[in-house]
Structure formats: structure tokens, C-alpha cells
Amino acid sequence: MDIADQQIAQVWQQISDQMLDTFSRKVIHHTAVPRDSQWIAKQFQLDAIAANDGIVPDHVHADNGGR
């Protein structure tokens, strides 16, 4: 495996999070992080709300996306 393949493998090992609007399926916010934690999840939700003009969703559904 050359250095480019190693770099690609490292990117794919990151955890990708996204928040979608349930009805339109529009991506409201997304990120990729090297690991997951409660703090990262909370900060992701706060960033998603800020990116959506401060609108707080009425409901939140979480799943692992088939992982």
C-alpha cells in the first residue's frame, strides 16, 4: 500500500455524521471526525442548529445508518 492509499484509508476510518431534514431529506449539517464521543455528538447538534438559522427541531431521530 503506497502513501496515497494509506491516507485514503485514514479518511475512511473517520466517523461521518450528518443531520437530515426528515421530510425533504436535505442535509442540514455534516462533519467527519476521527472518533466519536458524547462531547463531539453534542457539539455536532449545536453546530447543526446554528447552521440552520438557530431553528431547534421538534423531534430528533438517531440511528447508525446501517453500521
LINZITA-V605945 format. One line per field, one symbol per residue. burial: + if it has 16 or more other ideal C-beta (glycine too) atoms within 10 Angstrom, else -. A space follows every 10 residues. Layout:
BEGIN
burial: ???
END
This chain:
BEGIN
burial: ---------- ------+-+- --------+- ---------- ---++--++- ---------- -------
END
